[in-house]
């Protein structure tokens, strides 16, 4: 499971427009103002960093009615639950996770997630629990595969060998999971963390995982009425003004502003929104989620007189300038496609947490029962379950996680069909005489035009150079988001740190004229 940025940011229905002026006259530089597109964790983190550096003349454009992005609470059957990021992942190590620091400072209510007793809580497709010894064998085999994968990943990286998928590393052990219980344990090990299966997930960029290597292996479940989003508001209120009640009133934060077009010239940028507003600045920081970028990049047209990104309903006419990280020299149109290709290659995963409330508990409770697995012949079919008695005492609620294709399938069917499937699974585990649920909550991140998924996953086939192209600035247009965090993509702390990193690159360019990371559009 991933704690996600994870950010509710302004949609680029048409992503980025770079207008190239071929005039020889010297453009007049505007004052160093910045527009930040999106008020999720990365956008807010970047904005705070800019303001702290003295760049206070900023505007934040947010598509929705709130800040926080994919860190989002909602009311479910009288409980305040997190439909997006839910865990602080990476606690207890030599380094302190910056999100954990803030969560503690804010005294948010958290609970360590204890997965140690899963061997005693793994259910057959039909027929109740597996014997603990049988489940232990499956978990031991999974641990051996994971250890082998981690060792081979370190070796391949040291020798600069080409990356492989996690599944390929499993094939090297001749132990690819294929029984229901082996597939369930494998799903828990990988899909539950990355939201995509081992066949598509990069080995070298996930084994070992820096989040746990650097920050520690503990995970804390956030279950506070104030919401996990309190962390984002805490950061925002350090630079945005509030009223006496603590509500953000700063005019620099503009909600309900859906970005439709960004233009760039030698003298600055122009950002247009769905309501017809036009904003001008010297630079723009785009914190749009990569799933939205996927749906709004299209063909390359080298014959256009200008490089323009515009249109409606998922169309982009133009190109993106690629970052060489070497100079600001003009690159030919063919190379400019690399930016688009790099963005297309990186994955946007879908991770769905389904909450179900019942009139009474019919599942085991007490120590060592918080999490349980369901082993089905179809991999990933309602596999990972969590009973919420510790987090929400007396709630009589369960949480089941689905990912990837199952998430997309479930989002497209009526909730009544999903409830029926869930009840069949629960009856297979706990018997026929269990009650119908009183409430069910099914988030739909993939279907939401402002997200198109939940967090990024590093797939096989994307090397470090291509990854650098994803986060590379293009002239006056900068990029941030959890997907731009080299070591922590997909995590809340990755989103937070990526915002800081992108802002620092922009600050060096604005204040010190050190723009070596940028590729400038032709004619500038």
C-alpha distance (Angstrom), angle and dihedral (degrees) to the residues before:
residue distance angle dihedral
X1 . . .
X2 3.65 . .
X3 3.68 131.0 .
X4 3.50 98.8 -142.0
X5 3.93 133.8 -152.4
X6 1.84 87.5 -151.5
X7 4.04 124.0 165.4
X8 3.75 142.3 -139.7
X9 3.75 95.3 -149.6
X10 3.72 140.1 166.9
X11 3.76 114.2 -79.2
X12 3.78 117.5 -118.8
X13 3.80 98.1 -152.6
X14 3.75 82.2 179.4
X15 3.71 108.7 25.0
X16 3.76 120.8 -144.1
X17 3.74 131.7 -10.2
X18 3.73 120.0 -158.3
X19 3.81 111.3 -174.4
X20 3.77 113.1 -164.1
X21 3.76 118.4 -151.1
X22 3.79 113.0 -158.9
X23 3.78 95.3 -164.8
X24 3.77 117.0 125.1
X25 3.79 94.9 -143.0
X26 3.78 117.4 109.7
X27 3.81 111.8 -106.9
X28 3.80 119.6 -130.0
X29 3.80 110.7 -116.6
X30 3.80 113.9 -126.7
X31 3.78 121.2 -140.4
X32 3.81 111.5 -75.4
X33 3.81 97.7 -93.7
X34 3.78 122.1 153.4
X35 3.79 134.7 -152.8
X36 3.81 114.2 -152.6
X37 3.80 113.0 -157.1
X38 3.80 108.8 -150.9
X39 3.81 133.6 21.4
X40 3.78 100.4 -138.9
X41 3.79 122.4 117.7
X42 3.81 95.3 -72.2
X43 3.78 95.3 44.8
X44 3.80 93.2 48.3
X45 3.80 92.0 44.0
X46 3.81 91.2 50.8
X47 3.80 92.5 46.9
X48 3.80 92.4 50.4
X49 3.81 90.6 50.6
X50 3.81 91.5 50.5
X51 3.80 92.7 49.6
X52 3.81 91.4 47.3
X53 3.81 87.9 55.7
X54 3.80 91.0 54.6
X55 3.80 97.9 -97.6
X56 3.78 95.0 124.4
X57 3.78 100.0 149.3
X58 3.79 95.1 91.4
X59 3.79 137.9 133.7
X60 3.79 124.7 -153.6
X61 3.81 115.7 -154.5
X62 3.81 114.0 -161.3
X63 3.82 122.5 -177.8
X64 3.80 96.9 -150.7
X65 3.80 136.0 51.6
X66 3.81 95.8 -97.5
X67 3.79 145.1 36.0
X68 3.79 124.3 -115.9
X69 3.79 103.3 70.9
X70 3.78 113.3 -155.3
X71 3.79 90.2 3.2
X72 3.77 93.5 87.9
X73 3.78 135.5 150.8
X74 3.80 127.5 -160.4
X75 3.79 137.6 178.3
X76 3.77 114.9 -100.8
X77 3.79 119.8 177.9
X78 3.79 91.8 -31.5
X79 3.82 94.9 -43.9
X80 3.79 128.4 107.4
X81 3.82 102.9 -130.8
X82 3.79 133.4 176.6
X83 3.80 113.3 -119.8
X84 3.79 91.5 -177.8
X85 3.79 129.8 26.3
X86 3.81 109.2 11.6
X87 3.80 108.9 161.8
X88 3.77 137.6 61.0
X89 3.79 97.1 -139.2
X90 3.78 120.4 -161.3
X91 3.81 111.5 38.0
X92 3.79 132.3 152.1
X93 3.80 100.2 37.0
X94 3.79 134.5 116.7
X95 3.80 92.1 -85.4
X96 3.80 122.2 53.6
X97 3.78 116.7 -123.6
X98 3.84 106.3 -123.9
X99 3.80 91.1 -139.1
X100 3.80 90.7 53.8
X101 3.80 89.0 54.0
X102 3.78 91.5 55.2
X103 3.80 94.5 42.5
X104 3.81 89.2 55.1
X105 3.79 93.2 44.3
X106 3.80 89.4 52.9
X107 3.83 90.7 45.0
X108 3.78 93.0 -130.2
X109 3.79 115.4 179.9
X110 3.82 109.3 -105.8
X111 3.79 138.0 166.9
X112 3.78 127.8 -157.5
X113 3.81 110.2 -118.6
X114 3.80 110.9 -125.4
X115 3.80 114.4 -158.7
X116 3.82 95.4 161.3
X117 3.80 96.7 107.0
X118 3.80 100.0 51.1
X119 3.80 90.7 115.3
X120 3.80 87.8 69.1
X121 3.81 92.7 44.2
X122 3.81 106.7 50.8
X123 3.79 115.5 118.6
X124 3.79 130.7 -153.8
X125 3.79 120.6 -124.8
X126 3.81 86.1 -106.0
X127 3.77 127.5 0.9
X128 3.78 108.8 47.0
X129 3.78 130.4 -95.8
X130 3.76 128.0 2.9
X131 3.75 114.5 -122.7
X132 3.78 108.5 -92.3
X133 3.82 90.9 -121.7
X134 3.81 91.0 54.9
X135 3.79 92.1 48.4
X136 3.80 90.6 46.4
X137 3.81 89.6 55.9
X138 3.81 90.1 54.2
X139 3.82 92.6 48.4
X140 3.81 92.4 46.4
X141 3.82 89.9 52.3
X142 3.82 90.0 49.3
X143 3.82 90.8 50.5
X144 3.80 90.5 51.5
X145 3.81 91.8 50.0
X146 3.79 90.9 48.2
X147 3.80 93.1 48.7
X148 3.80 91.1 49.2
X149 3.82 90.7 48.2
X150 3.79 91.6 49.9
X151 3.81 92.9 49.1
X152 3.80 93.9 47.8
X153 3.81 90.4 46.9
X154 3.81 92.0 54.7
X155 3.80 90.8 47.2
X156 3.81 93.7 48.1
X157 3.79 92.0 48.7
X158 3.81 91.9 49.0
X159 3.81 90.7 52.5
X160 3.84 93.3 41.2
X161 3.77 91.7 -120.4
X162 3.78 122.8 165.1
X163 3.78 116.6 -85.9
X164 3.80 122.7 -105.7
X165 3.80 133.7 -167.2
X166 3.78 123.5 -96.6
X167 3.81 88.1 -114.0
X168 3.81 90.8 56.2
X169 3.81 89.9 54.2
X170 3.81 88.6 51.1
X171 3.79 90.3 52.1
X172 3.79 88.5 55.1
X173 3.81 87.7 62.6
X174 3.81 90.6 48.0
X175 3.81 87.4 -128.7
X176 3.79 107.2 110.3
X177 3.83 109.0 163.4
X178 3.81 112.7 -112.5
X179 3.82 108.5 147.2
X180 3.83 117.8 86.7
X181 3.79 93.5 -109.0
X182 3.82 94.2 45.1
X183 3.81 90.6 48.4
X184 3.81 90.7 48.6
X185 3.80 92.6 52.1
X186 3.82 90.9 44.7
X187 3.81 90.1 50.1
X188 3.80 90.3 51.0
X189 3.82 90.5 48.6
X190 3.81 97.7 49.7
X191 3.81 117.6 4.6
X192 3.79 92.7 46.0
X193 3.82 87.1 57.6
X194 3.82 103.7 35.2
X195 3.84 100.6 23.6
X196 3.80 90.0 -132.7
X197 3.81 131.0 81.5
X198 3.82 125.4 -100.2
X199 3.81 92.0 -106.7
X200 3.83 91.2 72.1
X201 3.81 102.7 28.6
X202 3.81 120.5 99.6
X203 3.80 114.9 -114.6
X204 3.80 99.4 -156.1
X205 3.80 93.6 49.7
X206 3.81 96.9 47.0
X207 3.81 107.2 32.3
X208 2.97 109.5 93.5
X209 3.79 95.6 17.3
X210 3.84 113.5 -140.1
X211 3.81 92.7 -146.0
X212 3.80 91.1 65.8
X213 3.81 97.2 30.4
X214 3.79 92.3 54.3
X215 3.80 105.8 29.3
X216 3.80 103.4 28.1
X217 3.78 137.6 -96.6
X218 3.80 100.9 -91.0
X219 3.80 122.5 107.3
X220 3.80 124.5 -158.6
X221 3.80 122.3 -156.5
X222 3.81 112.5 -141.5
X223 3.81 112.7 -139.2
X224 3.78 106.3 160.7
X225 3.82 126.6 138.7
X226 3.80 88.7 -133.2
X227 3.81 89.4 59.7
X228 3.79 134.7 -129.2
X229 3.82 86.1 -89.7
X230 3.81 86.6 75.6
X231 3.81 85.9 85.4
X232 3.81 91.2 60.1
X233 3.80 91.6 46.9
X234 3.80 89.8 48.8
X235 3.81 90.0 56.9
X236 3.81 93.0 42.9
X237 3.80 94.3 51.3
X238 3.79 90.3 57.4
X239 3.82 89.2 73.4
X240 3.82 107.1 12.2
X241 3.80 119.3 77.4
X242 3.81 120.4 -117.7
X243 3.78 137.2 -167.0
X244 3.80 125.4 -113.5
X245 3.81 90.2 -82.1
X246 3.80 92.3 54.6
X247 3.80 94.8 -107.4
X248 3.81 113.8 144.8
X249 3.81 108.8 -111.4
X250 3.80 99.3 161.6
X251 3.83 109.2 137.5
X252 3.81 89.4 -143.6
X253 3.82 88.8 74.2
X254 3.80 109.6 74.2
X255 3.79 117.6 -173.8
X256 3.82 127.7 -162.3
X257 3.81 90.0 34.3
X258 3.80 109.5 138.1
X259 3.80 108.7 -169.8
X260 3.79 114.3 -137.4
X261 3.78 103.7 168.3
X262 3.79 141.7 19.1
X263 3.78 121.1 -167.3
X264 3.78 126.6 -170.4
X265 3.79 132.0 -160.2
X266 3.82 133.4 164.5
X267 3.80 89.6 -90.6
X268 3.77 101.6 46.8
X269 3.78 148.6 -62.0
X270 3.79 135.8 -68.2
X271 3.81 120.3 -152.6
X272 3.80 121.0 -165.6
X273 3.79 125.8 -165.0
X274 3.78 135.4 -154.8
X275 3.81 93.0 -104.2
X276 3.80 91.8 58.7
X277 3.80 97.4 -100.5
X278 3.81 119.3 143.8
X279 3.80 123.6 -155.0
X280 3.81 127.8 -171.8
X281 3.77 128.5 -160.5
X282 3.77 142.4 146.9
X283 3.83 94.4 -108.4
X284 3.78 140.6 9.7
X285 3.80 129.3 -147.2
X286 3.82 111.3 -154.0
X287 3.80 113.3 -156.7
X288 3.79 94.6 169.9
X289 3.79 115.0 147.0
X290 3.80 113.5 -105.0
X291 3.80 91.7 -122.2
X292 3.80 88.6 64.9
X293 3.80 90.7 47.5
X294 3.81 88.6 53.8
X295 3.79 92.0 58.0
X296 3.79 95.1 47.4
X297 3.78 106.6 46.1
X298 3.78 118.3 88.1
X299 3.80 142.4 146.7
X300 3.79 128.5 2.3
X301 3.80 115.0 -127.5
X302 3.82 111.9 -171.7
X303 3.81 92.0 177.6
X304 3.81 94.8 68.0
X305 3.83 114.3 112.5
X306 3.79 90.4 -137.6
X307 3.77 132.5 27.0
X308 3.79 101.5 -113.1
X309 3.80 133.4 171.7
X310 3.77 112.3 -163.7
X311 3.77 146.5 116.4
X312 3.74 140.2 87.4
X313 3.77 139.7 -82.7
X314 3.75 101.8 26.8
X315 3.80 102.7 -40.6
X316 3.78 130.6 130.9
X317 3.80 122.2 -176.4
X318 3.76 111.5 -164.9
X319 3.75 139.3 26.5
X320 3.76 142.1 -80.3
X321 3.76 120.8 -120.9
X322 3.80 111.6 -121.0
X323 3.79 123.6 -134.4
X324 3.80 116.4 -118.8
X325 3.83 93.5 -177.1
X326 3.78 85.0 -146.1
X327 3.76 108.4 78.8
X328 3.77 145.1 -21.1
X329 3.78 93.3 -108.4
X330 3.80 120.0 136.2
X331 3.79 114.3 -92.6
X332 3.77 123.3 -149.5
X333 3.83 118.9 -104.0
X334 3.80 94.4 -106.6
X335 3.81 93.0 57.9
X336 3.80 89.3 48.4
X337 3.79 88.9 71.7
X338 3.80 89.9 69.9
X339 3.80 92.3 81.0
X340 3.79 91.1 56.8
X341 3.79 92.7 44.8
X342 3.80 92.2 49.5
X343 3.81 91.4 52.9
X344 3.81 91.7 46.2
X345 3.82 92.7 51.4
X346 3.80 96.2 55.5
X347 3.80 114.1 86.4
X348 3.78 130.1 -121.4
X349 3.80 107.4 -153.9
X350 3.80 128.8 -157.5
X351 3.81 120.6 -137.3
X352 3.81 118.0 178.2
X353 3.79 125.7 -167.4
X354 3.80 111.5 -163.6
X355 3.81 116.6 -161.7
X356 3.83 119.2 -155.9
X357 3.81 126.4 -176.0
X358 3.80 124.9 -160.8
X359 3.81 134.2 -170.4
X360 3.79 89.9 -114.5
X361 3.83 141.2 -1.3
X362 3.79 119.2 -91.9
X363 3.82 98.0 166.1
X364 3.82 128.7 83.1
X365 3.80 116.1 -81.4
X366 3.77 134.9 -173.1
X367 3.79 132.4 60.2
X368 3.78 116.1 -10.0
X369 3.81 96.0 15.5
X370 3.80 103.8 89.3
X371 3.80 95.4 102.9
X372 3.80 130.0 36.1
X373 3.81 136.9 171.6
X374 3.79 132.8 -136.0
X375 3.81 115.5 -152.5
X376 3.80 111.7 -151.3
X377 3.79 129.9 171.6
X378 3.81 86.7 -118.7
X379 3.79 108.1 71.4
X380 3.80 113.4 -121.3
X381 3.80 96.5 12.3
X382 3.84 103.0 148.2
X383 3.80 89.6 -43.9
X384 3.82 108.3 154.7
X385 3.81 120.4 54.7
X386 3.79 133.7 -179.7
X387 3.79 126.3 -169.1
X388 3.80 109.3 -146.4
X389 3.80 102.2 -150.0
X390 3.82 94.3 116.0
X391 3.79 94.3 47.1
X392 3.81 96.1 38.3
X393 3.84 110.1 21.3
X394 3.77 113.5 -150.9
X395 3.79 93.3 8.9
X396 3.82 96.3 118.7
X397 3.79 87.3 -147.6
X398 3.79 136.5 145.1
X399 3.78 131.6 -163.1
X400 3.81 121.1 -152.2
X401 3.81 123.1 -175.3
X402 3.79 127.4 -147.0
X403 3.79 128.1 175.3
X404 3.80 146.5 -171.6
X405 3.82 115.2 -3.3
X406 3.79 92.4 4.4
X407 3.81 89.6 55.5
X408 3.79 91.5 50.8
X409 3.79 92.0 46.4
X410 3.79 92.7 49.8
X411 3.80 93.4 46.5
X412 3.80 89.4 57.6
X413 3.79 97.8 50.4
X414 3.83 129.6 71.2
X415 3.79 116.8 -88.7
X416 3.80 87.9 -119.8
X417 3.81 90.4 63.5
X418 3.80 91.4 49.3
X419 3.80 91.2 48.7
X420 3.81 89.6 51.3
X421 3.83 91.3 51.8
X422 3.80 91.8 47.5
X423 3.78 92.7 50.0
X424 3.81 91.1 51.3
X425 3.82 89.4 53.4
X426 3.80 93.0 47.1
X427 3.81 91.6 48.8
X428 3.79 89.0 51.0
X429 3.79 88.0 55.6
X430 3.81 103.0 36.3
X431 3.78 106.7 20.6
X432 3.77 137.2 -100.7
X433 3.80 98.5 -72.8
X434 3.78 99.6 76.4
X435 3.82 125.5 118.5
X436 3.77 127.8 -106.2
X437 3.81 114.8 -105.7
X438 3.78 119.5 -99.1
X439 3.82 95.0 -152.0
X440 3.81 138.8 14.5
X441 3.82 130.6 -172.3
X442 3.83 121.4 -163.7
X443 3.84 115.0 179.4
X444 3.81 116.1 -149.0
X445 3.81 107.2 -153.9
X446 3.81 94.9 151.0
X447 3.81 92.9 54.7
X448 3.80 94.0 47.7
X449 3.80 111.1 99.0
X450 3.80 91.9 -144.9
X451 3.81 93.7 59.2
X452 3.83 116.2 15.1
X453 3.80 88.9 -165.7
X454 3.77 142.3 -1.5
X455 3.82 110.3 -99.4
X456 3.79 141.6 -17.0
X457 3.79 126.2 -93.7
X458 3.80 125.4 -160.0
X459 3.83 105.9 -122.1
X460 3.77 130.0 -160.0
X461 3.80 111.7 -89.0
X462 3.81 99.9 41.7
X463 3.80 111.8 107.3
X464 3.80 128.2 -167.6
X465 3.80 93.7 -95.7
X466 3.81 91.8 53.7
X467 3.79 90.2 45.3
X468 3.81 89.8 53.9
X469 3.81 87.5 54.7
X470 3.82 90.5 58.1
X471 3.79 92.8 58.2
X472 3.82 97.3 33.4
X473 3.84 117.3 121.4
X474 3.81 116.3 -119.1
X475 3.77 108.0 -147.6
X476 3.80 105.3 -65.4
X477 3.80 93.9 -8.3
X478 3.83 116.2 94.0
X479 3.80 129.2 -172.8
X480 3.78 133.1 -145.3
X481 3.80 139.2 158.1
X482 3.78 136.6 115.8
X483 3.81 87.6 -73.9
X484 3.82 89.1 65.4
X485 3.81 94.3 56.3
X486 3.80 105.0 105.6
X487 3.80 96.6 -156.4
X488 3.80 103.4 22.2
X489 3.79 107.5 36.5
X490 3.79 112.2 156.3
X491 3.80 96.0 28.1
X492 3.81 133.8 100.5
X493 3.80 91.0 -123.1
X494 3.82 87.9 50.1
X495 3.80 90.0 56.1
X496 3.79 92.1 47.8
X497 3.81 94.8 48.2
X498 3.82 93.3 42.7
X499 3.80 90.2 57.1
X500 3.79 90.7 53.2
X501 3.81 92.9 46.8
X502 3.82 94.7 49.0
X503 3.80 91.7 46.9
X504 3.80 91.7 51.6
X505 3.80 90.7 53.6
X506 3.80 89.5 51.0
X507 3.80 92.2 46.5
X508 3.81 91.4 53.9
X509 3.78 89.9 52.5
X510 3.81 94.9 46.4
X511 3.80 99.4 41.2
X512 3.79 104.3 27.2
X513 3.82 99.6 25.2
X514 3.79 86.6 -124.9
X515 3.79 98.7 145.6
X516 3.80 98.6 150.4
X517 3.80 91.9 128.9
X518 3.81 92.6 59.1
X519 3.77 129.8 87.8
X520 3.77 107.4 -148.6
X521 3.80 122.7 -142.4
X522 3.79 117.1 -108.6
X523 3.78 113.3 -85.6
X524 3.80 97.2 30.5
